[in-house]
């Protein structure tokens, strides 16, 4: 099979497309013919050696895929050859085939395309668990979404509205903010041309923001955390800016605020029932036409390097995909 290979840590341009043996099929696993693969910021970190997981060389990036089951391992029940499915992986999705434990398989609604499915689990899963479980976002509260047009940020805008919040979208260009508006954002802040702290003070009349969703980190964290409301919750999603910020602890103390991490993948090990329940709600909303994944661009498998470069340069709006 063909796969995108990382032979050494470095930029996306060092990746190659090669022929490798199909992975062996183990008991309790299924083989999937990959039709599309979602790109995520951890892929960018992993190929540079900056992620917590460092697979042995050569490896293929890729954390989420959609395709059809072509072979079942022994002891697999409830699945069948030909079934259209989604799956999450630790790595290895940038390939024509993957083998994954049957427990990681997620069902695809009949109405869902492979493109939508390949970009669905991590972005929507992360935002739903973060907002509904970790932050306990309530209807009528104010939600600030940083990086609001990115892969996860846009789903946070969409789900925040679905959960009844007033959503303030913050992003780095008018084009990105217009996309966030189309997904339901009530207020917009361009933090390249506006002072984030001042605008949040205006929009909340000094009261601050109940929940802050932050996949960016860096300097924007330093500004946003100072506008958290009394008993507010600051969701740490990631650090697309490249800098992991530090928190002056007195801010959390004086506001009785909570700094809340959300690492969606860890729930697959620690609380898989939560993932199943969350995913059941998300797919039901999708089937009802209430969620509309935004695909920025679909690249061919051999074009993984320019696809990842779009994420690195923060030019993507919504999801970037590879298609085999």
PAZAPA-4460 file (N, C-alpha, C; in steps of 0.05 Angstrom, whole numbers, plus 32768, in hexadecimal, padded with zeros to 4 digits):
% residues 324
    n_x    n_y    n_z   ca_x   ca_y   ca_z    c_x    c_y    c_z   seq   type   mol
   8011   7FE8   8000   8000   8000   8000   8012   8019   8000     1      X     A
   8006   802F   7FF8   8015   8049   7FF9   800F   8057   8013     2      X     A
   8024   8064   801D   8021   8073   8037   8034   808B   8036     3      X     A
   802C   80A0   8044   803D   80B7   8048   8050   80B0   805F     4      X     A
   806A   80B4   805B   807D   80AA   806F   808F   80C1   8079     5      X     A
   8093   80C0   8094   80A5   80D2   80A1   80BE   80C2   80A9     6      X     A
   80D4   80C7   809C   80ED   80B9   80A1   80FF   80C7   80B6     7      X     A
   80FA   80E0   80BB   8109   80EF   80CF   80F8   8107   80D7     8      X     A
   80FD   8111   80EE   80ED   8129   80F7   80F6   8141   80E7     9      X     A
   80E1   8150   80DE   80E6   8167   80CE   80CD   8173   80C4    10      X     A
   80CF   8185   80B0   80B7   8193   80A5   80A7   8180   8093    11      X     A
   808F   8188   808C   807F   8177   807A   808C   8170   8060    12      X     A
   809D   8182   8056   80AA   817D   803C   80BD   8166   803C    13      X     A
   80C4   815C   8054   80D6   8144   8056   80C6   812A   8053    14      X     A
   80AC   812B   8054   809C   8113   8052   809E   8107   8036    15      X     A
   809B   80ED   8034   809C   80DF   801A   8084   80CD   8017    16      X     A
   807D   80C6   7FFE   8068   80B3   7FF9   8076   8099   7FF0    17      X     A
   8070   8083   7FFE   807E   806A   7FF8   806B   8052   7FF8    18      X     A
   8075   803C   7FEE   8067   8022   7FF0   8071   8013   8008    19      X     A
   805E   800B   8019   8065   7FFC   8031   8052   7FE4   8033    20      X     A
   805A   7FCF   8042   8048   7FB8   8045   802E   7FC0   8054    21      X     A
   8018   7FB4   804D   8000   7FB8   805C   8004   7FAF   8079    22      X     A
   7FF9   7FBD   808C   7FFD   7FB5   80A8   7FF0   7F9B   80AE    23      X     A
   7FFC   7F8A   80BF   7FF0   7F70   80C6   7FD6   7F74   80D5    24      X     A
   7FC4   7F61   80D2   7FAA   7F62   80E0   7FAB   7F51   80F9    25      X     A
   7FA5   7F5D   8110   7FA6   7F4F   8129   7F8A   7F49   8133    26      X     A
   7F88   7F38   8146   7F6E   7F31   8152   7F62   7F4B   815E    27      X     A
   7F48   7F4E   815B   7F3A   7F65   8166   7F3D   7F7E   8156    28      X     A
   7F49   7F7C   813E   7F4E   7F93   812D   7F40   7F91   8112    29      X     A
   7F3E   7FA7   8104   7F32   7FA7   80E9   7F45   7FB5   80D6    30      X     A
   7F44   7FAD   80BD   7F53   7FBB   80A8   7F40   7FCD   8099    31      X     A
   7F48   7FE5   8095   7F37   7FF9   8088   7F46   8004   806F    32      X     A
   7F38   8005   8059   7F41   8013   8041   7F3B   8030   8045    33      X     A
   7F50   8040   8047   7F4D   805D   804E   7F43   806C   8035    34      X     A
   7F2E   807A   8038   7F24   808B   8022   7F2B   80A9   8026    35      X     A
   7F2D   80B1   803F   7F35   80CD   8045   7F41   80CD   8061    36      X     A
   7F52   80E1   8066   7F60   80E3   8080   7F60   8101   8088    37      X     A
   7F59   8106   80A1   7F59   8121   80AB   7F75   8129   80B5    38      X     A
   7F7C   8143   80B0   7F95   814E   80BB   7F90   815D   80D4    39      X     A
   7FA2   815B   80E7   7F9F   8168   8101   7FBA   8173   810A    40      X     A
   7FB9   8187   811C   7FD2   8194   8124   7FE6   8180   8130    41      X     A
   7FDD   816C   813F   7FF0   8158   8149   8001   814B   8133    42      X     A
   7FF6   8148   811B   8005   813D   8105   801E   814F   80FF    43      X     A
   8019   8169   8100   802F   817C   80FB   8044   817A   8110    44      X     A
   803B   8177   8129   804F   8174   813F   805D   815A   813E    45      X     A
   804F   8144   8137   805B   8129   8138   8072   8127   8124    46      X     A
   806E   8131   810B   8083   812E   80F7   809C   813F   80FE    47      X     A
   8099   8152   8110   80AF   8163   8118   80BC   8159   8132    48      X     A
   80B1   8144   813E   80BB   813A   8157   80B3   814B   816F    49      X     A
   809E   815A   816C   8095   816C   8181   807C   8162   8190    50      X     A
   8073   814B   8189   805A   813F   8195   8063   812C   81AB    51      X     A
   8050   8127   81BE   8057   8115   81D4   805C   80F9   81CB    52      X     A
   8050   80F1   81B5   8054   80D6   81A9   8069   80D8   8193    53      X     A
   807D   80C8   8194   8092   80C7   817F   8094   80AB   8174    54      X     A
   8085   80A5   815E   8086   808A   8153   80A1   8083   8147    55      X     A
   80A7   8069   8145   80C0   8061   8138   80BF   8067   811A    56      X     A
   80D6   806F   810F   80D8   8074   80F2   80D9   805A   80E2    57      X     A
   80CF   805A   80C9   80BE   806F   80BE   80A1   806B   80C7    58      X     A
   8093   8081   80CA   8077   807F   80D2   8066   8092   80C1    59      X     A
   804C   808D   80C1   8039   809E   80B3   802A   80AF   80C7    60      X     A
   8027   80C9   80C3   8015   80D8   80D4   7FF8   80D1   80CE    61      X     A
   7FE6   80DE   80DC   7FC9   80DA   80D6   7FBB   80CE   80EE    62      X     A
   7FA9   80DE   80FA   7F9B   80D6   8112   7F7E   80CE   810E    63      X     A
   7F72   80D4   80F7   7F56   80CD   80F3   7F52   80C7   80D5    64      X     A
   7F41   80B2   80D0   7F3C   80AA   80B5   7F1F   80A2   80B1    65      X     A
   7F17   80A0   8098   7EFD   8095   8091   7F02   8082   8079    66      X     A
   7EF3   806C   8079   7EF6   8059   8063   7EE3   8042   8067    67      X     A
   7EE9   802B   805B   7ED8   8014   805D   7EE8   7FFC   8067    68      X     A
   7EDB   7FEC   8077   7EE8   7FD4   8082   7EEC   7FC0   806B    69      X     A
   7F04   7FB6   8069   7F0A   7FA1   8054   7F12   7F87   8060    70      X     A
   7F17   7F86   807A   7F1E   7F6C   8087   7F1A   7F6E   80A5    71      X     A
   7F10   7F58   80B0   7F0B   7F57   80CD   7F1F   7F44   80DA    72      X     A
   7F2B   7F4B   80F0   7F3B   7F39   8100   7F29   7F26   8110    73      X     A
   7F36   7F12   811C   7F26   7F00   812D   7F1C   7F0F   8145    74      X     A
   7F06   7F05   8150   7EF9   7F10   8168   7EEC   7F2B   8164    75      X     A
   7EE9   7F34   814B   7EDB   7F4D   8145   7EBE   7F48   8141    76      X     A
   7EAD   7F55   8150   7E90   7F52   814D   7E83   7F6D   8149    77      X     A
   7E6C   7F6D   813C   7E5C   7F85   8139   7E65   7F96   8121    78      X     A
   7E79   7F8E   8112   7E82   7F9C   80FA   7E83   7F89   80E3    79      X     A
   7E82   7F94   80CB   7E82   7F82   80B3   7E92   7F8E   809C    80      X     A
   7E9D   7F7D   808B   7EAC   7F86   8074   7E99   7F97   8062    81      X     A
   7EA4   7FAD   8058   7E94   7FBF   8048   7E88   7FD6   8057    82      X     A
   7E88   7FD5   8071   7E7C   7FEA   8082   7E8D   8003   8080    83      X     A
   7E7F   801A   807D   7E8C   8034   807D   7E90   803E   8099    84      X     A
   7EA8   8045   80A0   7EAE   804C   80BC   7EC2   8063   80BE    85      X     A
   7EC3   806F   80D6   7ED9   8081   80DD   7EE9   8074   80F3    86      X     A
   7F02   807D   80F6   7F13   8072   810B   7F28   8087   8113    87      X     A
   7F31   8085   812B   7F48   8096   8135   7F60   8084   813A    88      X     A
   7F77   8090   8136   7F90   8081   8139   7FA4   8092   8149    89      X     A
   7FB9   8085   8154   7FCF   8094   8160   7FE0   80A1   814A    90      X     A
   7FE3   8093   8134   7FF0   809D   811C   7FEC   8088   8106    91      X     A
   7FF3   808E   80ED   7FF1   807A   80D8   7FDB   807E   80C4    92      X     A
   7FCC   8093   80C6   7FB4   8096   80B4   7FBB   809F   8098    93      X     A
   7FD2   80AB   8093   7FD9   80B4   8078   7FE2   809C   8067    94      X     A
   7FD0   808A   8062   7FD6   8071   8054   7FBD   8067   8046    95      X     A
   7FC1   8053   8034   7FAA   8048   8026   7F9B   8033   8037    96      X     A
   7FA8   8028   804B   7F9B   8015   805D   7FA5   801B   807A    97      X     A
   7F93   8016   808D   7F9B   8016   80A9   7F8E   7FFE   80B6    98      X     A
   7F9B   7FF5   80CC   7F90   7FE0   80DE   7F8C   7FED   80F9    99      X     A
   7F74   7FEC   8103   7F6E   7FF9   811D   7F5E   7FE5   812E   100      X     A
   7F5F   7FE8   8149   7F4E   7FD8   815A   7F31   7FDE   8154   101      X     A
   7F21   7FC9   8155   7F04   7FCD   814F   7EF7   7FE1   8163   102      X     A
   7F03   7FE3   817B   7EF7   7FF5   818F   7EFA   8012   8188   103      X     A
   7F0C   8019   8175   7F0F   8035   816D   7EFE   803C   8155   104      X     A
   7EEF   802A   814A   7EDE   802F   8133   7EC6   8040   813C   105      X     A
   7EC0   8054   812B   7EA8   8065   8130   7E96   8062   8118   106      X     A
   7E7C   805F   811D   7E69   805B   8106   7E65   8075   80F7   107      X     A
   7E61   8073   80DD   7E5B   808A   80CC   7E3D   808B   80C6   108      X     A
   7E31   80A2   80CA   7E16   80A5   80C1   7E14   80A0   80A3   109      X     A
   7DFD   8095   809B   7DFA   808F   807E   7DFD   80A7   806C   110      X     A
   7DF6   80BF   8077   7DF7   80D7   8067   7E13   80E3   8065   111      X     A
   7E26   80D9   8074   7E40   80E6   8077   7E53   80DD   8061   112      X     A
   7E61   80F0   8054   7E75   80EA   8040   7E8F   80E2   804E   113      X     A
   7EA1   80D5   803E   7EBB   80CE   8049   7ECA   80E8   8051   114      X     A
   7EC7   80FD   8041   7ED5   8116   8048   7ECC   8121   8062   115      X     A
   7EB2   8122   8067   7EA8   812C   8080   7EB1   811A   8097   116      X     A
   7EB0   8100   8092   7EB7   80EC   80A7   7ED4   80EE   80AF   117      X     A
   7EE6   80F2   809C   7F02   80F3   80A2   7F0A   810A   80B3   118      X     A
   7EFA   8120   80B3   7F01   8137   80C3   7EEE   813B   80DB   119      X     A
   7EDF   8127   80E1   7ECA   8129   80F6   7ED3   8122   8112   120      X     A
   7EDF   810B   8117   7EE2   8102   8132   7EF2   8114   8144   121      X     A
   7F0A   811D   813C   7F1B   812C   814E   7F11   8148   8153   122      X     A
   7F09   8156   813E   7F00   8172   8141   7EE6   8174   8150   123      X     A
   7ED2   8165   8147   7EB8   8166   8154   7EBA   8159   8170   124      X     A
   7EC8   8142   8171   7ECA   8134   818A   7ED8   8145   81A0   125      X     A
   7EEE   8152   8198   7EFC   8163   81AB   7EEA   817A   81B5   126      X     A
   7EDD   8188   81A3   7ECD   819F   81AA   7EB5   8197   81BB   127      X     A
   7EA8   8181   81B4   7E90   8178   81C3   7E98   8170   81E0   128      X     A
   7EAC   8160   81E2   7EB5   8158   81FD   7EBF   8170   820D   129      X     A
   7ECD   8182   8200   7ED7   8199   820E   7EC1   81AB   8219   130      X     A
   7EAE   81B1   8207   7E99   81C4   820E   7E83   81B7   8221   131      X     A
   7E7A   819F   821A   7E64   8194   8229   7E6D   8185   8242   132      X     A
   7E85   8178   8242   7E8D   8168   8258   7EA2   8177   826A   133      X     A
   7EB6   8182   825E   7ECB   818E   826D   7EC3   81AA   8278   134      X     A
   7EB7   81BA   8267   7EAF   81D5   826F   7E93   81D7   827A   135      X     A
   7E82   81C3   8274   7E66   81C4   827C   7E59   81DD   8273   136      X     A
   7E5D   81E4   825A   7E52   81FC   824E   7E34   81FC   8250   137      X     A
   7E29   8212   825A   7E0C   8214   825D   7E00   8228   8249   138      X     A
   7DE7   8223   8242   7DD9   8236   8230   7DD8   8251   823E   139      X     A
   7DDE   8266   822D   7DDE   8281   8237   7DF9   828B   8240   140      X     A
   7E0D   8279   8244   7E28   8281   824B   7E36   828C   8232   141      X     A
   7E4C   829B   8237   7E5C   82A6   8222   7E74   8294   821D   142      X     A
   7E79   828D   8204   7E8F   827B   81FB   7EA1   828B   81E9   143      X     A
   7EBB   828D   81EF   7ECE   8298   81DD   7EDE   8282   81D0   144      X     A
   7EDE   8282   81B5   7EED   826E   81A6   7F05   827C   8198   145      X     A
   7F1D   8274   81A0   7F35   827E   8193   7F3C   826C   817B   146      X     A
   7F49   8277   8167   7F4E   8267   814F   7F34   825D   8143   147      X     A
   7F20   826E   8141   7F05   8266   813D   7EFF   825B   8121   148      X     A
   7F11   825D   810E   7F0D   8252   80F4   7F1D   8239   80EE   149      X     A
   7F2D   8230   8102   7F3D   8218   80FE   7F2D   81FF   8100   150      X     A
   7F3B   81E8   80FD   7F2D   81CE   80FD   7F1C   81C9   8116   151      X     A
   7F28   81CE   812E   7F18   81CA   8146   7F08   81E3   814D   152      X     A
   7F14   81FB   8148   7F07   8213   8150   7EEB   8217   8144   153      X     A
   7EE9   8210   812A   7ECF   8214   811C   7EBA   8201   8128   154      X     A
   7EC2   81E9   812F   7EAF   81D7   813C   7EA6   81E1   8157   155      X     A
   7EB8   81EE   8165   7EB1   81FA   817F   7E9C   8210   817C   156      X     A
   7EA0   8220   8167   7E8B   8235   8161   7E71   8228   815C   157      X     A
   7E71   8214   814B   7E58   8207   8143   7E4A   81F9   815A   158      X     A
   7E5A   81EA   816A   7E4F   81DB   8181   7E47   81EE   8198   159      X     A
   7E57   8204   819B   7E4F   8217   81AF   7E33   8223   81AA   160      X     A
   7E2D   8229   8192   7E12   8232   818B   7DFE   821C   818F   161      X     A
   7E05   8204   8188   7DF2   81ED   818B   7DEC   81E9   81A9   162      X     A
   7DFF   81F0   81BB   7DFB   81ED   81D7   7DEE   8206   81E4   163      X     A
   7DE9   821A   81D4   7DDA   8232   81DE   7DEB   8248   81E9   164      X     A
   7E05   8249   81E3   7E16   825E   81ED   7E15   8277   81DA   165      X     A
   7E1D   828D   81E5   7E24   82A5   81D5   7E41   82A1   81CD   166      X     A
   7E47   82A0   81B4   7E62   8299   81AA   7E71   82B2   81A0   167      X     A
   7E88   82B7   81AB   7E9A   82CC   81A1   7EB1   82BD   8192   168      X     A
   7EB4   82C2   8179   7EC8   82B5   8168   7EE0   82C8   8165   169      X     A
   7EF8   82BE   816A   7F10   82CE   8166   7F22   82C0   8153   170      X     A
   7F2C   82CE   813F   7F3E   82C3   812A   7F4F   82D9   811F   171      X     A
   7F60   82D1   810C   7F76   82E3   8103   7F71   82F1   80E9   172      X     A
   7F59   82EF   80DD   7F53   82FC   80C4   7F35   8300   80C0   173      X     A
   7F2C   8314   80B1   7F10   8317   80AB   7F04   82FF   809D   174      X     A
   7F13   82F2   808C   7F09   82DA   807E   7F03   82C4   8091   175      X     A
   7F15   82BF   80A4   7F10   82AA   80B8   7EF8   82B1   80C9   176      X     A
   7EF5   82CA   80D1   7EDF   82D2   80E2   7EC4   82D0   80D3   177      X     A
   7EC5   82D5   80B9   7EAC   82D3   80AA   7EA3   82B5   80A9   178      X     A
   7EB6   82A3   80A7   7EAF   8287   80A8   7EA3   8280   80C4   179      X     A
   7EAF   828A   80D9   7EA4   8285   80F4   7E88   8290   80F7   180      X     A
   7E84   82A8   80EB   7E69   82B3   80EC   7E54   82A1   80DF   181      X     A
   7E5C   8296   80C8   7E4A   8284   80BA   7E44   826B   80C9   182      X     A
   7E54   8264   80DD   7E4F   824C   80EE   7E42   8254   8109   183      X     A
   7E3A   826D   810B   7E29   8275   8122   7E35   8288   8135   184      X     A
   7E4E   8291   8131   7E5A   82A4   8145   7E49   82BD   8147   185      X     A
   7E45   82C6   8160   7E35   82DE   8165   7E46   82F7   8164   186      X     A
   7E5F   82F5   816D   7E71   830C   816D   7E8C   8304   8161   187      X     A
   7E9A   8316   8155   7EB4   8310   8148   7ECA   8323   8152   188      X     A
   7EE2   8317   8155   7EF9   8327   815D   7F11   831F   814B   189      X     A
   7F1C   8332   813D   7F34   832E   812D   7F4C   8335   813E   190      X     A
   7F59   8321   8149   7F6E   8327   815C   7F89   832F   814F   191      X     A
   7F89   8331   8135   7FA0   833D   8127   7F9D   835C   8126   192      X     A
   7F85   8365   8125   7F80   8382   8123   7F72   838F   813A   193      X     A
   7F68   837E   814D   7F5A   8389   8164   7F67   837F   817E   194      X     A
   7F64   838E   8193   7F6E   8385   81AD   7F5A   8372   81BA   195      X     A
   7F62   8359   81BD   7F50   8344   81C6   7F45   834B   81E2   196      X     A
   7F56   8353   81F4   7F4D   8359   8210   7F38   836F   8210   197      X     A
   7F3D   8384   8201   7F2B   839B   8201   7F10   8393   81F5   198      X     A
   7F11   8385   81DE   7EF8   837D   81D1   7EE8   836A   81E2   199      X     A
   7EF5   8357   81F0   7EE6   8345   8202   7EDA   8355   8219   200      X     A
   7EE8   8369   8223   7EDD   8379   8238   7EC4   8388   822E   201      X     A
   7EC5   8392   8215   7EAD   839F   820A   7E96   838C   8206   202      X     A
   7E9C   8375   81FA   7E86   8362   81F3   7E79   8355   820C   203      X     A
   7E88   8353   8222   7E7D   8347   823A   7E76   835C   824F   204      X     A
   7E79   8376   8248   7E73   838B   825A   7E82   8388   8275   205      X     A
   7E9B   837F   8272   7EAC   837C   8289   7EA9   8362   8299   206      X     A
   7E95   8352   8291   7E8F   833A   82A0   7EA1   8322   829A   207      X     A
   7EAE   8323   8283   7EC0   830D   827C   7EB1   82F6   826E   208      X     A
   7EC1   82E2   8265   7EB7   82CC   8255   7EB5   82B3   8267   209      X     A
   7E9E   82A6   8264   7E99   828E   8275   7EAB   8276   826D   210      X     A
   7EAD   8271   8253   7EBD   825B   824A   7ECF   8265   8233   211      X     A
   7EE9   825F   8234   7EFC   8265   821F   7F07   824C   8213   212      X     A
   7F05   8249   81F9   7F0E   8231   81EB   7F27   8239   81DB   213      X     A
   7F3E   822D   81E3   7F57   8237   81D8   7F68   8220   81CC   214      X     A
   7F69   821E   81B2   7F7B   820C   81A4   7F94   821A   819B   215      X     A
   7F98   8233   81A3   7FAE   8244   8198   7FC5   8247   81AB   216      X     A
   7FBF   824F   81C4   7FD4   8254   81D8   7FE4   826D   81D1   217      X     A
   7FFD   826E   81DB   800E   8285   81D5   8004   829F   81DF   218      X     A
   8009   82B5   81D0   8002   82D0   81D9   7FE4   82D4   81DC   219      X     A
   7FD5   82C6   81CC   7FB8   82CA   81CD   7FAC   82BF   81E8   220      X     A
   7FB9   82AA   81F2   7FB1   82A0   820D   7FB6   82B6   8222   221      X     A
   7FCD   82C3   8221   7FD4   82D7   8235   7FBE   82ED   8236   222      X     A
   7FB2   82F4   821F   7F9D   8308   821F   7F82   82FD   8228   223      X     A
   7F7B   82E6   821D   7F61   82DB   8222   7F5C   82D4   823F   224      X     A
   7F70   82C8   824C   7F6C   82BE   8267   7F66   82D4   827A   225      X     A
   7F6E   82EC   8274   7F69   8303   8285   7F4C   830E   8282   226      X     A
   7F3D   8302   8270   7F21   830A   826D   7F0E   82F3   8273   227      X     A
   7F18   82E0   8284   7F07   82CA   828C   7EF4   82D4   82A2   228      X     A
   7EDB   82C9   82A2   7EC7   82D2   82B5   7ECA   82C4   82D0   229      X     A
   7EBB   82CE   82E3   7EB9   82C1   82FD   7EB0   82A4   82F9   230      X     A
   7EBF   8291   8304   7EBA   8274   8301   7EBB   826B   82E3   231      X     A
   7ECA   827A   82D4   7ECD   8273   82B8   7EDF   825A   82B4   232      X     A
   7EDD   824E   829C   7EED   8236   8296   7EFD   823B   827D   233      X     A
   7F17   8237   827F   7F29   823C   8268   7F32   8220   825E   234      X     A
   7F29   821A   8245   7F2E   8200   8239   7F48   8200   822A   235      X     A
   7F5B   81F0   8232   7F75   81ED   8224   7F71   81D7   8210   236      X     A
   7F72   81DE   81F6   7F6E   81CB   81E0   7F88   81C4   81D2   237      X     A
   7F99   81D8   81CE   7FB2   81D4   81C0   7FC2   81EE   81BE   238      X     A
   7FD8   81EC   81AF   7FEA   8203   81AE   7FF4   8208   8191   239      X     A
   7FE0   820E   8180   7FE7   8212   8164   7FFA   8229   815F   240      X     A
   7FFB   823C   8172   800E   8252   816F   802B   824A   8172   241      X     A
   802F   8232   817E   804A   8229   8182   8055   822E   819E   242      X     A
   8048   823F   81AE   8052   8244   81C9   803E   823B   81DE   243      X     A
   8047   822B   81F1   8037   8222   8207   8038   8238   821D   244      X     A
   8021   8245   8223   8022   825C   8235   8022   8253   8252   245      X     A
   8029   8266   8263   8028   8262   8280   8013   8274   828C   246      X     A
   8006   826A   82A1   7FF0   8279   82AE   7FF8   8286   82C8   247      X     A
   7FF4   82A0   82CB   7FF7   82AD   82E5   7FE1   82A1   82F7   248      X     A
   7FE8   8292   830B   7FD4   8283   831B   7FC1   8295   832A   249      X     A
   7FC8   82AE   832E   7FB5   82BF   833D   7F9C   82C5   832D   250      X     A
   7F9E   82C3   8312   7F86   82C7   8301   7F71   82B2   8308   251      X     A
   7F7A   8299   8309   7F67   8283   830F   7F5C   8287   832C   252      X     A
   7F6D   828F   833E   7F65   8293   835A   7F50   82A9   835D   253      X     A
   7F56   82C0   8352   7F44   82D7   8356   7F29   82D4   8348   254      X     A
   7F29   82C5   8332   7F10   82C1   8323   7F02   82A7   832A   255      X     A
   7F0E   8297   833C   7F04   827C   8341   7F01   826D   8326   256      X     A
   7F14   8271   8315   7F12   8266   82FA   7F20   824B   82F8   257      X     A
   7F1A   823B   82E4   7F25   8221   82E0   7F34   8220   82C6   258      X     A
   7F4C   8214   82C6   7F5B   820F   82AE   7F57   81F1   82A8   259      X     A
   7F4B   81EB   8291   7F41   81D0   828C   7F4D   81C5   8272   260      X     A
   7F5C   81B0   8275   7F68   81A3   825D   7F55   8190   8250   261      X     A
   7F57   818E   8235   7F46   817B   8226   7F57   816C   8212   262      X     A
   7F5F   8154   8219   7F6E   8142   8207   7F5B   812C   81FF   263      X     A
   7F4D   8130   81E9   7F37   811E   81E1   7F40   8101   81DF   264      X     A
   7F58   80FD   81D3   7F61   80E1   81CE   7F65   80D1   81E7   265      X     A
   7F6A   80DE   81FE   7F6E   80CF   8217   7F55   80C2   8220   266      X     A
   7F3E   80CD   8219   7F25   80C1   8221   7F20   80A6   8214   267      X     A
   7F2C   80A1   81FD   7F2A   8086   81F1   7F34   8070   8203   268      X     A
   7F48   8077   8214   7F53   8064   8227   7F45   8066   8242   269      X     A
   7F40   807F   824B   7F37   8082   8267   7F19   8082   826A   270      X     A
   7F0A   808A   8256   7EED   808B   8258   7EE0   8088   823C   271      X     A
   7EE3   8071   8230   7ED8   806D   8215   7EBA   8071   8213   272      X     A
   7EAC   806C   8229   7E8F   8070   8229   7E88   808E   8224   273      X     A
   7E98   80A0   822F   7E93   80BC   822A   7E96   80C2   820C   274      X     A
   7EAA   80B7   81FF   7EAE   80BB   81E2   7E96   80B0   81D3   275      X     A
   7E8D   8098   81DA   7E76   808D   81CC   7E5D   809E   81CF   276      X     A
   7E58   80A7   81E7   7E40   80B8   81EC   7E43   80D2   81DC   277      X     A
   7E5A   80DF   81DD   7E5F   80F8   81CF   7E5B   80F4   81B1   278      X     A
   7E67   80DE   81A7   7E65   80DA   818A   7E49   80D3   8181   279      X     A
   7E3A   80C6   8193   7E1E   80C1   818C   7E0E   80DA   8189   280      X     A
   7E13   80EE   819B   7E06   8107   8198   7E0E   8116   817F   281      X     A
   7E28   8116   8179   7E33   8124   8162   7E28   8118   8148   282      X     A
   7E28   80FE   8145   7E1E   80F2   812C   7E00   80F6   8129   283      X     A
   7DF2   80F7   8140   7DD5   80FC   813E   7DD0   8118   8134   284      X     A
   7DE0   812C   813E   7DDD   8147   8134   7DE5   8149   8116   285      X     A
   7DFA   813A   810E   7E02   813B   80F2   7DEB   812F   80E1   286      X     A
   7DE1   8118   80E9   7DCC   810B   80D9   7DB3   811D   80D6   287      X     A
   7DAF   812E   80EA   7D98   8140   80EA   7D9E   815A   80DA   288      X     A
   7DB6   815C   80CF   7DBE   8173   80C0   7DC5   818B   80D1   289      X     A
   7DCC   8187   80EA   7DD2   819D   80FD   7DF0   81A3   80FF   290      X     A
   7E01   8192   80F4   7E1E   8197   80F3   7E27   8195   80D6   291      X     A
   7E38   81A8   80CF   7E41   81AA   80B3   7E60   81AD   80B3   292      X     A
   7E6F   8197   80B2   7E8C   819A   80B2   7E96   81AB   809A   293      X     A
   7EA9   81BC   80A0   7EB4   81CD   808B   7ECF   81C2   8081   294      X     A
   7ED0   81BB   8068   7EE9   81B0   805C   7EF7   81C7   804E   295      X     A
   7F0F   81CD   8057   7F1F   81E2   804B   7F2A   81D9   8030   296      X     A
   7F36   81C2   802F   7F41   81B8   8016   7F47   819A   8019   297      X     A
   7F44   818C   8002   7F4B   816F   8001   7F63   816C   7FEF   298      X     A
   7F78   815F   7FFA   7F91   815A   7FEB   7F93   813C   7FE5   299      X     A
   7FA2   8136   7FD0   7FA9   811A   7FCB   7FBE   8110   7FDF   300      X     A
   7FBF   80F6   7FE3   7FD2   80EB   7FF6   7FEE   80F4   7FF1   301      X     A
   7FF6   80F6   7FD8   8012   80FE   7FD2   8017   811B   7FD8   302      X     A
   8002   812A   7FDE   8005   8147   7FE4   8002   814C   8002   303      X     A
   800B   8139   8012   8009   813D   802F   8019   8154   8038   304      X     A
   8030   8159   802C   8042   816F   8035   8035   818A   8033   305      X     A
   802B   8192   801B   801D   81AC   801A   8004   81AD   802B   306      X     A
   7FF7   8196   802F   7FDF   8196   8040   7FE7   819D   805D   307      X     A
   7FFC   8190   8067   8005   8195   8082   8010   81B1   8085   308      X     A
   801C   81BB   8070   8027   81D6   8070   8011   81EB   8075   309      X     A
   7FF9   81E6   806A   7FE2   81F8   806F   7FDB   81F9   808C   310      X     A
   7FDD   81E2   809A   7FD8   81E2   80B7   7FEE   81F1   80C6   311      X     A
   8007   81EC   80BE   801E   81F8   80CC   801C   8217   80CA   312      X     A
   8015   8220   80B2   8013   823D   80AD   7FF9   8249   80B6   313      X     A
   7FE7   8239   80C1   7FCD   8242   80CC   7FBD   8250   80B6   314      X     A
   7FBE   8244   809E   7FAE   824F   8088   7F94   8240   8083   315      X     A
   7F91   822A   8090   7F79   8219   808C   7F61   8224   809B   316      X     A
   7F4A   8222   808F   7F31   8229   809D   7F1F   8210   809C   317      X     A
   7F19   8205   80B4   7F0C   81EB   80B4   7F20   81D5   80B1   318      X     A
   7F18   81BE   80A5   7F29   81A7   80A4   7F37   81A5   8089   319      X     A
   7F50   819B   808A   7F60   8193   8073   7F61   8175   8072   320      X     A
   7F5D   8169   805A   7F5B   814C   8058   7F6F   8142   8043   321      X     A
   7F76   8128   8045   7F83   8119   8030   7F6F   8104   8026   322      X     A
   7F70   80FF   800C   7F5E   80EB   8000   7F6F   80D7   7FF0   323      X     A
   7F6B   80BE   7FF5   7F7A   80A9   7FE7   7F6F   80A3   7FCC   324      X     A
***
